[in-house]
């Protein structure tokens, strides 16, 4: 269950809400903080007693329809879905499914028990394949950082299935002027959906295009031996240690890494960045910002799947120097197009 809650001014900044007694307003916030991911609260009266408000405050919330009640004693925050819309990978469905089935949404997106005016509640539950994959990763022997590190290692290498270089091809690289996605992806030789494990002896790295084609089929070992050898090297590398000495902690900046006289990471960044313009300016920006290479690589890979970067054949991809100077690796993606075949990226 998510541990953070939000409140919309569309609800709590209205006269109807602000004209209620302070005790009722306070109780509303406490109930919302303790609600499950669908907005249900199992013990509203106990919470009211615990924070020192009286039963009249609770009755006001019911009368004003800020809460909807059920015969079981459970209540639900009426405007829950206006306040909070929880990501599918963090969402846990309520235990009060019978009560939830009696509800729908009104035209404003709030819960309603009026069957004549309600529309069905859209599902927020994760698909079964995502649940299975998350369990397999949790039970596997590999750390969370494995996927990003091994994909980065195989960027630019040959796909063992189609022998294509594993990267995203720009317009000028393809005969038909179309951008193609051959970036490295994790392929479980025996798919998780068929009982395969997320362990090093069951993983190959192939291009995204082949991953989509293979879908949930078993593949054989492919380049598993090369992956195992690469991970033996990558997985045993310790993180660089930074001496603090007299440097104050407040001066340490996140996202920075110590520079190396041989390789400061720019070549790796330039290799994966899809727009190859202004290399000199980009290199100066890299030296100025000195970002963490792993963070940058992960961010570029994520942004390459974003709507902005894929729109109009990559027309809106920033120049690399601009991207670095504006610290765009810190961006939060607002809209990402998920592939309809994402469930087979296993």
Secondary structure as UniProt FT lines:
FT   HELIX           9..12
FT   HELIX           15..18
FT   HELIX           22..34
FT   TURN            37..38
FT   STRAND          40..41
FT   HELIX           44..51
FT   HELIX           55..63
FT   TURN            64..65
FT   STRAND          67..69
FT   TURN            71..72
FT   STRAND          75..77
FT   TURN            78..79
FT   HELIX           80..83
FT   TURN            88..90
FT   HELIX           97..101
FT   STRAND          104..105
FT   TURN            107..108
FT   STRAND          111..112
FT   TURN            115..117
FT   HELIX           128..139
FT   TURN            144..145
FT   HELIX           146..154
FT   TURN            155..156
FT   TURN            160..162
FT   STRAND          168..169
FT   HELIX           171..173
FT   TURN            175..176
FT   STRAND          180..181
FT   STRAND          184..188
FT   HELIX           192..194
FT   HELIX           200..202
FT   STRAND          203..207
FT   HELIX           208..214
FT   TURN            215..216
FT   TURN            222..223
FT   HELIX           224..234
FT   TURN            235..236
FT   TURN            245..246
FT   HELIX           249..251
FT   TURN            254..255
FT   HELIX           266..272
FT   HELIX           279..289
FT   HELIX           293..303
FT   TURN            304..305
FT   HELIX           307..310
FT   HELIX           311..314
FT   TURN            315..316
FT   HELIX           320..325
FT   TURN            326..327
FT   HELIX           328..330
FT   TURN            340..341
FT   HELIX           342..344
//
